[in-house]
Amino acid sequence: MSVPPSGPEAAARTEWTLIRNARQLLTLQGPSGVRRGAALCDPGLISNGSILVRNGIVHEVGPARRVENLQGARRAREVDAGGWIVMPAFVDAATSLIFPPGRQGEDRPREAVRTESAAIRIMSKRAALGHAQATASAMGNRGCLTAGARTPCIDSSRAALRTIAKVLRVHQALQGRPLRIRSVVTPGLAVDVASDHAPDVEARGAPAEDVLIDKWLPFVRTHKLATILELDLNVFDVTAAARIARAAAGLGFAIRFRCAAAPANAVTALAMESAAISLLAPCEAGGDRPAEDHALAMAGCVRMYPAREAFNDAAAGPIRTAVSGGAAIAFTSDSQPGDSPPGGLLSVAVGAVQQLGLRIEEALTAITWNPAAALRLTGAAGSIEAGKPADLVAVALDDYRDLAMAAGAPEISLVMRAGRVV
């Protein structure tokens, strides 16, 4: 397989690449908004398809007999898809890129979060960059090329703000290597502003939300470090979260909310009122809320399920009910400092079919288009169509429906970022 050259010489001329011999091409083309209902089930299938790429951007996609006869295809470098399934690269809308050494696991009490955040705080920028690069490379190898990368969930001190800025600058330095990164600011544990253990708190005595509104958010936006704010409703109550969301929206942030449990009516109302782009929360037994999930989808809000909490008997029924009721769903690794680095989203999609009763088409949309919508990145990720970067994954199967019966992690045979093999 030939790989297109890189560097100044390649940039000085038009470069054509033809991805051919795709037995099944899943384009995920469809409606422009969040996908739900019938749109969630349409993979945009093209049998015996080809993709013509110009300077890393999809120029044309369609049946091989048409695309391969275009003028640009005649002088293109060819990449053989091996008769496999080709689909858009995956999107993880909620993950972390920096995983400091230390305790790993899912049950992370507050003190563990503080310790892990402190480990990032004292880490040099070079070390942080190295950790993040290793995580980004591992994600790329598993077919995920777009990520909503979270900052550590920490307090409201000056030191915390410096840590946030350091992590966000690491995200900027890693942009496109190989991930397309959308940074997500995640203010978390509020410090006791009267405590001697928090001597560097700015505006001592002020509520944590005041520090966030007056200091953090303007700093992040002024320096163009992030565009999405995640508010954890286990940290801020609904009233404080609504106030912060209004201030953040005024600065140009998109808003998403996080819950540790299935959302209540007040949370759904808050998401609607705040025009939230997504709501990240698990499902629980008795948590069937099809009317609320449908209302969120109609408002353009993606219902995101963390993989670690989605695959259990209590969640299976509510998630299937949510999808049948018109929810716009997405799956995310939700990996955070202290966890193991994120795994493969394709395995998550297969698990959603085998354990949650989803159709394979619904599961694939939930790791491609909808998480891209949850990051406001559908113009660059989530589908294969003209004008978008050629971010692709090939899986060594004859029929994409065979993914539903896969045992273990399906083999990813080829990953391309902007038309180049990763």
C-alpha positions in Angstrom: 0.0 0.0 0.0 1.4 3.3 -1.0 1.2 6.2 1.4 1.0 9.8 0.0 4.1 11.9 0.8 4.0 14.7 3.3 5.9 18.0 3.8 6.4 21.2 1.8 6.8 19.4 -1.5 3.4 17.7 -1.2 1.7 20.9 -0.1 3.0 22.8 -3.2 0.8 20.8 -5.6 -2.6 19.2 -5.8 -2.6 15.7 -4.4 -5.2 13.2 -5.4 -5.8 10.0 -3.5 -8.3 7.3 -4.5 -9.6 4.9 -1.9 -11.0 2.0 -3.9 -12.2 -1.6 -3.5 -14.6 -0.9 -0.6 -17.0 -3.7 -0.6 -19.4 -1.6 1.6 -19.0 2.1 2.1 -21.0 3.4 5.0 -21.1 7.2 4.4 -23.4 8.1 7.3 -24.7 10.9 5.0 -28.2 12.2 6.1 -29.9 15.0 7.9 -27.8 17.8 9.1 -29.0 17.9 12.7 -28.8 15.3 15.5 -30.0 11.9 14.3 -33.0 10.1 15.8 -35.6 7.7 14.7 -35.3 6.5 11.1 -32.3 8.8 10.6 -30.5 6.9 13.3 -30.9 3.7 11.3 -29.6 4.9 7.9 -25.9 4.1 7.4 -25.8 5.7 3.9 -24.7 2.4 2.4 -22.9 2.3 -1.0 -21.9 -1.1 -2.3 -18.7 -1.4 -4.2 -17.8 2.2 -3.4 -14.8 4.5 -3.9 -13.7 7.8 -2.4 -11.7 10.4 -4.3 -9.7 12.7 -2.0 -8.1 16.1 -3.0 -5.5 17.4 -0.6 -7.0 15.5 2.3 -10.6 16.6 1.6 -13.2 14.3 0.2 -13.8 15.4 -3.4 -16.3 12.7 -4.4 -17.8 9.6 -2.9 -20.0 7.1 -4.6 -20.1 3.9 -6.6 -16.7 2.8 -7.9 -17.8 2.8 -11.6 -18.5 6.5 -11.4 -15.9 7.8 -9.0 -13.0 5.9 -10.6 -13.8 7.5 -14.0 -13.5 11.1 -12.8 -10.6 13.1 -14.1 -8.9 13.4 -10.7 -8.9 9.6 -10.2 -6.8 9.1 -13.3 -3.7 10.6 -11.7 -4.5 9.7 -8.1 -2.4 7.6 -5.8 -4.4 4.5 -4.9 -5.2 3.0 -1.5 -6.7 -0.4 -1.7 -9.5 -0.9 0.9 -9.0 -4.7 0.5 -12.7 -5.5 -0.2 -13.5 -4.4 3.4 -16.1 -2.2 5.1 -15.2 1.5 5.1 -16.9 4.0 7.4 -16.2 7.3 9.0 -13.6 7.5 11.8 -15.1 7.4 15.3 -15.8 10.3 17.6 -15.4 10.2 21.3 -17.2 13.3 22.7 -16.1 12.9 26.3 -12.6 11.7 27.2 -9.4 12.8 28.8 -6.0 12.7 27.1 -3.7 13.0 30.1 -3.6 10.0 32.4 -1.0 10.5 35.2 0.6 7.5 36.8 -1.2 6.4 39.9 -4.4 4.6 41.0 -6.7 3.6 38.2 -10.2 2.4 38.3 -13.9 3.3 38.0 -14.7 4.0 41.7 -12.9 7.3 42.3 -13.8 9.2 45.5 -13.3 12.9 45.8 -9.9 12.6 47.4 -8.7 10.4 44.6 -9.9 13.0 42.0 -8.0 15.7 44.0 -4.9 13.5 44.0 -5.1 12.8 40.3 -5.7 16.4 39.5 -2.7 17.4 41.7 -0.6 14.9 39.7 -1.4 16.8 36.5 -0.8 20.1 38.2 2.8 19.3 39.1 3.5 17.6 35.8 5.7 19.5 33.4 4.1 20.6 30.1 6.6 18.3 28.3 5.5 15.3 30.4 1.8 16.2 30.0 2.4 16.5 26.2 4.0 13.1 26.2 1.2 11.5 28.1 -1.5 13.1 25.9 0.4 12.2 22.7 0.5 8.5 23.7 -3.2 8.5 24.5 -4.0 10.3 21.2 -2.0 7.8 19.2 -3.7 4.8 20.9 -7.1 6.3 20.2 -6.1 6.9 16.5 -5.0 3.3 16.2 -8.4 2.2 17.4 -10.1 4.3 14.7 -11.1 7.3 16.8 -9.9 10.6 15.2 -12.1 13.2 16.8 -12.3 13.8 20.6 -14.0 16.1 23.0 -11.1 16.3 25.4 -11.9 17.3 29.0 -9.8 19.3 31.4 -9.3 17.9 35.0 -12.3 18.3 37.3 -10.7 20.4 40.0 -11.3 23.4 42.2 -11.5 27.2 41.8 -8.0 28.3 42.8 -5.3 30.1 40.8 -3.3 26.9 40.7 -6.3 25.1 39.2 -6.7 27.8 36.6 -3.0 27.4 35.6 -3.5 23.6 35.4 -6.6 24.1 33.2 -4.6 26.5 30.9 -1.7 24.0 30.7 -4.0 21.1 29.7 -5.8 23.2 27.1 -2.5 24.3 25.6 -1.4 20.7 25.4 -4.7 20.1 23.4 -3.7 22.9 21.1 -0.2 21.5 20.5 -1.6 18.1 19.7 -4.3 19.3 17.3 -4.3 16.9 14.3 -1.7 14.6 15.7 -3.7 12.5 14.9 -6.8 13.7 16.7 -9.1 16.5 15.9 -9.6 17.9 19.4 -12.5 20.0 20.7 -11.5 21.1 24.2 -14.1 20.9 27.0 -13.6 22.9 30.2 -14.9 21.0 33.2 -14.9 23.0 36.5 -15.4 20.6 39.4 -14.7 20.3 43.1 -15.3 23.7 44.8 -12.7 24.5 47.4 -13.6 25.6 51.0 -12.7 29.2 50.4 -12.3 29.8 54.2 -9.8 27.0 54.6 -6.1 27.4 55.2 -5.7 24.5 52.8 -6.7 26.8 49.9 -4.4 29.8 50.4 -4.3 30.6 46.7 -8.1 31.0 46.1 -8.8 34.1 44.1 -11.5 36.3 45.6 -11.4 34.5 49.0 -14.9 34.2 50.4 -16.7 34.3 47.0 -18.9 31.4 45.9 -17.2 29.0 43.5 -19.6 30.0 40.7 -18.6 33.7 41.1 -15.0 32.8 40.6 -15.9 30.7 37.6 -18.0 33.4 36.0 -15.7 36.3 36.8 -12.3 34.7 36.3 -12.2 31.3 34.6 -14.6 31.6 31.7 -13.4 35.0 30.5 -9.8 33.9 30.7 -10.5 30.7 28.7 -12.4 32.6 26.0 -10.0 35.5 25.8 -7.2 33.1 25.1 -9.3 31.0 22.8 -8.6 27.8 24.7 -12.0 26.1 24.6 -15.5 26.5 23.3 -17.5 24.0 25.3 -18.3 24.2 29.0 -19.3 21.0 30.9 -21.2 21.6 34.1 -21.4 18.6 36.6 -24.7 18.7 38.4 -23.2 16.7 41.2 -21.0 19.7 41.9 -23.3 22.6 41.1 -27.0 22.6 42.0 -29.5 23.4 39.3 -29.8 27.1 40.3 -26.1 27.7 40.2 -25.7 25.7 37.0 -28.4 27.7 35.3 -26.6 31.0 36.3 -23.2 29.7 35.1 -24.7 28.4 31.8 -26.3 31.8 31.1 -23.0 33.6 31.7 -21.0 31.1 29.7 -23.5 31.3 26.7 -23.0 35.1 26.8 -19.3 34.5 26.3 -19.9 32.2 23.4 -19.5 28.8 25.1 -21.7 25.8 24.1 -23.0 24.1 27.2 -23.3 20.4 28.2 -24.4 18.9 31.4 -23.3 15.8 33.3 -25.2 13.7 35.9 -24.2 10.7 38.0 -27.7 9.3 37.8 -30.5 9.2 35.4 -31.6 12.8 34.9 -34.7 14.2 36.7 -37.3 16.5 35.2 -35.4 19.5 36.6 -32.3 18.5 34.7 -34.1 18.0 31.4 -35.7 21.4 31.9 -32.3 23.0 32.6 -30.8 21.4 29.5 -33.7 22.7 27.4 -33.6 26.2 28.9 -29.8 26.4 28.4 -29.9 25.1 24.8 -27.5 22.4 25.8 -25.7 20.6 23.0 -25.6 17.4 25.1 -26.5 15.7 28.4 -24.1 13.0 29.7 -25.7 10.7 32.1 -26.3 6.9 32.6 -29.6 5.1 32.4 -31.0 3.2 35.4 -33.8 0.7 36.0 -37.1 2.6 36.0 -35.4 5.5 34.2 -37.4 5.2 31.1 -38.2 8.8 30.0 -39.0 8.6 26.3 -41.0 11.9 26.2 -38.1 13.9 27.8 -35.5 12.2 25.7 -37.5 13.0 22.6 -37.9 16.6 23.6 -34.2 16.9 24.1 -33.5 15.5 20.6 -36.0 17.9 19.1 -34.1 20.7 20.7 -30.8 19.5 19.2 -29.5 18.0 22.5 -27.6 14.6 22.2 -28.2 12.1 25.0 -24.7 10.7 25.7 -24.2 7.5 27.6 -20.8 6.7 29.2 -19.7 3.2 28.1 -18.7 2.2 31.6 -22.3 2.6 32.9 -24.3 1.7 29.8 -23.6 -2.0 29.7 -25.6 -3.5 32.5 -29.0 -5.1 32.9 -30.5 -2.0 34.5 -29.6 0.2 31.6 -30.5 -2.1 28.7 -34.3 -1.5 28.8 -34.2 2.3 29.3 -31.7 2.8 26.5 -33.6 0.7 24.0 -36.8 2.6 25.1 -35.1 5.9 24.7 -34.0 5.1 21.1 -37.4 3.8 20.2 -38.9 6.9 21.6 -36.9 9.2 19.4 -33.8 10.0 21.5 -30.6 11.2 19.7 -28.0 9.0 21.4 -24.3 8.8 21.5 -21.8 6.6 23.3 -18.6 7.9 24.8 -15.7 6.3 26.7 -16.0 9.1 29.3 -12.4 8.2 30.3 -11.0 10.5 33.0 -7.7 11.0 34.8 -7.4 8.0 37.1 -8.9 5.6 34.6 -7.2 3.4 32.1 -6.8 5.2 28.7 -9.9 5.0 26.5 -10.5 1.8 24.5 -12.1 1.2 21.2 -15.5 2.7 20.3 -16.1 0.0 17.7 -16.2 -2.5 20.6 -18.7 -0.2 22.4 -21.0 -0.3 19.3 -20.8 -4.0 19.1 -21.6 -4.3 22.8 -24.6 -1.9 22.3 -26.0 -4.4 19.8 -25.4 -7.5 21.8 -26.2 -6.3 25.3 -28.6 -3.3 24.8 -30.7 -4.5 21.9 -29.7 -1.7 19.5 -29.5 -2.2 15.8 -26.0 -2.1 14.4 -26.9 1.0 12.3 -28.1 2.8 15.5 -24.9 1.8 17.3 -22.7 3.0 14.5 -24.4 6.4 14.3 -23.9 6.7 18.0 -20.1 6.5 17.7 -19.9 8.7 14.5 -22.4 11.3 13.6 -24.2 12.0 16.9 -21.1 12.5 19.0 -19.8 14.8 16.3 -23.1 16.7 16.6 -22.5 16.8 20.4 -19.2 18.6 19.7 -20.6 20.9 17.0 -18.2 19.2 14.5 -20.5 17.7 11.9 -18.9 19.9 9.3 -15.6 18.1 9.8 -16.4 14.6 11.3 -19.1 11.9 11.6 -19.7 11.1 7.9 -18.0 10.7 4.6 -19.1 13.3 2.1 -17.6 15.9 -0.2 -16.0 18.9 1.4 -15.1 17.1 4.7 -11.7 15.7 5.8 -11.1 12.1 4.6 -11.1 10.5 8.1 -11.8 6.9 7.5 -11.8 3.4 9.1 -11.7 0.1 7.3 -12.8 -3.1 9.1 -12.0 -6.5 7.7 -15.5 -7.9 7.2 -17.6 -8.6 4.1 -20.8 -7.1 5.5 -21.2 -4.5 8.2 -24.2 -6.4 9.7 -21.7 -9.1 10.7 -20.4 -6.6 13.3 -23.5 -7.5 15.3 -22.2 -11.1 15.7 -18.5 -10.2 16.3 -16.8 -12.0 19.2 -14.5 -9.6 21.0 -13.0 -6.4 19.4 -13.4 -6.4 15.6 -10.2 -5.9 13.7 -9.6 -2.4 12.3 -7.5 -2.9 9.2 -6.9 0.7 8.1 -7.2 4.2 9.6 -6.8 7.3 7.5 -6.6 10.9 8.8 -7.3 13.5 6.1 -6.5 10.9 3.4 -3.3 9.7 5.0 -2.7 6.3 6.6 -2.3 6.7 10.4 
